[in-house]
């Protein structure tokens, strides 16, 4: 279903909600490498996090 492997990614600044052309986008803000494991051999079960929301309202 998924192509397991090593992927390089780039995240760019974007003002347009429809532009998909990297040459017309803004600066690069992040570059990285992602490892996608084969989901049938993965030992991952679940991930739980506690999220605390803080609301700041003007006085």
DSSP file (Angstrom, degrees, kcal/mol; ACC not computed):
  #  RESIDUE AA STRUCTURE BP1 BP2  ACC     N-H-->O    O-->H-N    N-H-->O    O-->H-N    TCO  KAPPA ALPHA  PHI   PSI    X-CA   Y-CA   Z-CA
    1    1 A X              0   0    0      0, 0.0     2,-0.3     0, 0.0     0, 0.0   0.000 360.0 360.0 360.0 -48.9    0.0    0.0    0.0
    2    2 A X        -     0   0    0     35,-0.0     2,-1.1    34,-0.0    37,-0.1  -0.818 360.0-119.2-110.9 152.6    2.8    2.5    0.9
    3    3 A X        -     0   0    0     -2,-0.3    33,-0.1    35,-0.1    35,-0.0  -0.761  32.7-150.7 -91.1  95.6    6.3    2.7   -0.5
    4    4 A X        +     0   0    0     -2,-1.1     2,-0.3    31,-0.1    33,-0.2  -0.327  46.8  85.8 -63.0 146.1    8.5    2.1    2.6
    5    5 A X  E    S-A   36   0A   0     31,-2.0    31,-3.1     2,-0.0     2,-0.5  -0.984  78.1 -47.7 156.9-164.8   11.8    3.8    2.4
    6    6 A X  E     -A   35   0A   0     -2,-0.3     2,-0.4    29,-0.2    29,-0.2  -0.908  49.2-173.0-108.9 126.5   13.8    7.0    3.0
    7    7 A X  E     -A   34   0A   0     27,-3.1    27,-3.4    -2,-0.5     2,-0.4  -0.958  16.8-146.7-124.6 137.4   12.4   10.3    1.7
    8    8 A X  E     -A   33   0A   0     -2,-0.4     2,-0.3    25,-0.2    25,-0.2  -0.849  25.0-171.4 -96.3 136.9   13.9   13.8    1.6
    9    9 A X  E     -A   32   0A   0     23,-2.5    23,-2.1    -2,-0.4     2,-0.4  -0.928  15.3-160.4-131.2 157.0   11.4   16.6    2.1
   10   10 A X  E     -A   31   0A   0     -2,-0.3     2,-0.5    21,-0.2    21,-0.2  -1.000   5.4-158.2-134.9 131.6   11.4   20.4    1.9
   11   11 A X  E     -A   30   0A   0     19,-3.1    18,-2.7    -2,-0.4    19,-1.6  -0.952  17.5-171.1-111.1 129.5    8.9   22.7    3.5
   12   12 A X  E     -A   28   0A   0     -2,-0.5    16,-0.2    16,-0.3    15,-0.1  -0.822  30.7 -97.5-119.1 155.9    8.6   26.2    1.9
   13   13 A X        -     0   0    0     14,-2.9    13,-2.1    -2,-0.3     2,-0.4  -0.426  45.5-170.7 -63.2 146.0    6.8   29.4    2.8
   14   14 A X        +     0   0    0     11,-0.2    11,-0.1     1,-0.1     3,-0.0  -0.960  29.6 170.8-148.7 126.1    3.5   29.7    1.0
   15   15 A X        +     0   0    0     -2,-0.4     2,-0.2     0, 0.0    -1,-0.1   0.725  68.2  74.2 -99.4 -30.7    1.0   32.5    0.6
   16   16 A X        -     0   0    0      1,-0.1     0, 0.0     3,-0.0     0, 0.0  -0.595  63.8-154.1 -86.3 143.9   -1.2   30.9   -2.0
   17   17 A X  S    S+     0   0    0     -2,-0.2    -1,-0.1     1,-0.1    -3,-0.0   0.505  96.0  38.4 -89.7  -5.8   -3.6   28.1   -1.2
   18   18 A X  S    S+     0   0    0      0, 0.0     2,-0.3     0, 0.0    -1,-0.1   0.587  83.7 108.1-120.1 -14.9   -3.5   26.8   -4.7
   19   19 A X        +     0   0    0      1,-0.1    -3,-0.0     5,-0.1     0, 0.0  -0.505  29.6 169.2 -72.5 128.0    0.1   27.1   -5.9
   20   20 A X        +     0   0    0     -2,-0.3     2,-0.7     5,-0.0    -1,-0.1   0.275  44.8 107.0-116.1   6.6    2.0   23.8   -6.2
   21   21 A X    >   -     0   0    0      1,-0.2     3,-1.6     3,-0.0     4,-0.3  -0.789  56.4-156.8 -91.8 113.5    5.0   25.1   -8.1
   22   22 A X  G >  S+     0   0    0     -2,-0.7     3,-1.2     1,-0.3    -1,-0.2   0.811  92.3  62.3 -59.0 -29.9    8.1   25.3   -5.8
   23   23 A X  G 3  S+     0   0    0      1,-0.2    -1,-0.3    -3,-0.1    -2,-0.0   0.725 105.4  46.7 -68.7 -19.9    9.7   27.9   -8.1
   24   24 A X  G <  S+     0   0    0     -3,-1.6    -1,-0.2     2,-0.0    -2,-0.2   0.337  99.4  89.3-101.7   5.2    6.8   30.3   -7.3
   25   25 A X  S <  S-     0   0    0     -3,-1.2   -11,-0.2    -4,-0.3     3,-0.1  -0.305  76.9-103.4 -94.2-178.4    6.9   29.7   -3.5
   26   26 A X        -     0   0    0    -13,-2.1    -1,-0.2     1,-0.2     3,-0.1   0.147  59.5 -37.0 -88.1-154.7    8.8   31.5   -0.8
   27   27 A X        -     0   0    0    -15,-0.1   -14,-2.9     1,-0.1     2,-0.5  -0.187  62.3-102.4 -66.8 156.8   11.9   30.6    1.2
   28   28 A X  E     +A   12   0A   0    -16,-0.2   -16,-0.3     1,-0.1    -1,-0.1  -0.705  37.8 177.2 -77.6 127.2   12.7   27.1    2.4
   29   29 A X  E     +     0   0A   0    -18,-2.7     2,-0.3    -2,-0.5   -17,-0.2   0.604  63.9  13.0-108.3 -16.4   11.9   26.9    6.1
   30   30 A X  E     -A   11   0A   0    -19,-1.6   -19,-3.1     2,-0.0     2,-0.3  -0.960  53.2-175.2-159.5 141.9   12.7   23.3    6.8
   31   31 A X  E     +A   10   0A   0     -2,-0.3     2,-0.3   -21,-0.2   -21,-0.2  -0.984  24.3 146.4-131.4 146.0   14.5   20.3    5.1
   32   32 A X  E     -A    9   0A   0    -23,-2.1   -23,-2.5    -2,-0.3     2,-0.4  -0.955  41.7-109.9-162.9-178.7   14.6   16.8    6.5
   33   33 A X  E     -A    8   0A   0     -2,-0.3     2,-0.4   -25,-0.2   -25,-0.2  -0.994  25.7-162.5-127.2 132.1   14.7   13.1    6.0
   34   34 A X  E     -A    7   0A   0    -27,-3.4   -27,-3.1    -2,-0.4     2,-0.6  -0.941   7.4-152.3-116.6 136.5   11.8   10.8    6.8
   35   35 A X  E     -A    6   0A   0     -2,-0.4     2,-0.7   -29,-0.2   -29,-0.2  -0.943  10.2-163.1-107.5 117.3   12.0    7.1    7.2
   36   36 A X  E     -A    5   0A   0    -31,-3.1   -31,-2.0    -2,-0.6     2,-0.1  -0.890  11.0-151.3-103.3 114.5    8.7    5.3    6.3
   37   37 A X        -     0   0    0     -2,-0.7     2,-0.5   -33,-0.2     5,-0.1  -0.461  29.3 -96.3 -82.7 154.7    8.6    1.7    7.7
   38   38 A X    >>  -     0   0    0      1,-0.2     3,-1.3    -2,-0.1     4,-0.9  -0.594  33.8-142.2 -66.4 120.4    6.7   -1.1    6.1
   39   39 A X  T 34 S+     0   0    0     -2,-0.5    -1,-0.2     1,-0.3     3,-0.1   0.739  96.2  60.2 -65.7 -21.9    3.5   -1.0    8.2
   40   40 A X  T 34 S+     0   0    0      1,-0.2    -1,-0.3     3,-0.0    -2,-0.0   0.762 113.1  36.8 -75.8 -23.4    3.2   -4.8    8.2
   41   41 A X  T <4 S+     0   0    0     -3,-1.3    -2,-0.2     2,-0.0    -1,-0.2   0.463  91.9 113.8-104.6  -3.1    6.5   -5.2   10.0
   42   42 A X     <  -     0   0    0     -4,-0.9    -3,-0.0     1,-0.1     0, 0.0  -0.426  54.5-154.7 -72.1 142.2    6.2   -2.2   12.2
   43   43 A X        +     0   0    0     -2,-0.1     2,-0.2     2,-0.0    -1,-0.1   0.312  51.4 129.7 -95.5   6.5    5.9   -2.8   16.0
   44   44 A X        +     0   0    0      1,-0.2     3,-0.1    -5,-0.1    -2,-0.1  -0.418  25.6 169.1 -67.3 131.1    4.1    0.5   16.6
   45   45 A X        -     0   0    0      1,-0.4     2,-0.3    -2,-0.2    -1,-0.2   0.811  55.3 -40.6-107.1 -57.0    0.9    0.1   18.6
   46   46 A X        -     0   0    0      2,-0.0     2,-0.4     0, 0.0    -1,-0.4  -0.981  40.8-136.7-166.0 167.4   -0.3    3.6   19.6
   47   47 A X        -     0   0    0     -2,-0.3     2,-0.4    -3,-0.1    -3,-0.0  -0.986  17.4-172.4-137.5 124.5    0.8    7.0   20.8
   48   48 A X        +     0   0    0     -2,-0.4     2,-0.3     2,-0.0    -2,-0.0  -0.957   5.3 179.8-119.1 136.0   -0.9    9.0   23.5
   49   49 A X        -     0   0    0     -2,-0.4     2,-0.6     2,-0.0    -2,-0.0  -0.954  25.9-129.6-130.8 153.1   -0.1   12.6   24.4
   50   50 A X        -     0   0    0     -2,-0.3     2,-0.5     2,-0.0    -2,-0.0  -0.910  24.9-163.4-101.0 123.0   -1.5   15.0   27.0
   51   51 A X        -     0   0    0     -2,-0.6     2,-0.5     2,-0.0    -2,-0.0  -0.924   4.8-165.9-111.0 128.1   -2.4   18.3   25.5
   52   52 A X        -     0   0    0     -2,-0.5     2,-0.4     2,-0.0    -2,-0.0  -0.962   8.9-155.7-113.5 120.1   -2.9   21.3   27.7
   53   53 A X        -     0   0    0     -2,-0.5     2,-0.5     2,-0.0    -2,-0.0  -0.804   4.3-163.0 -96.5 134.6   -4.6   24.3   26.1
   54   54 A X        -     0   0    0     -2,-0.4     2,-0.5     2,-0.0    -2,-0.0  -0.976   4.9-155.7-117.7 125.6   -4.0   27.8   27.5
   55   55 A X        -     0   0    0     -2,-0.5     2,-0.6     2,-0.0    -2,-0.0  -0.881   3.0-162.0-103.6 127.4   -6.4   30.6   26.5
   56   56 A X        +     0   0    0     -2,-0.5     2,-0.4     0, 0.0    -2,-0.0  -0.937  13.6 179.1-109.6 115.2   -5.1   34.1   26.7
   57   57 A X        -     0   0    0     -2,-0.6    -2,-0.0     1,-0.0     2,-0.0  -0.915  32.9-106.6-116.7 142.8   -7.9   36.7   26.7
   58   58 A X              0   0    0     -2,-0.4    -1,-0.0     1,-0.1     0, 0.0  -0.339 360.0 360.0 -64.8 147.3   -7.4   40.5   27.0
   59   59 A X              0   0    0     -2,-0.0    -1,-0.1     0, 0.0    -2,-0.0   0.452 360.0 360.0 -85.3 360.0   -8.4   42.0   30.3
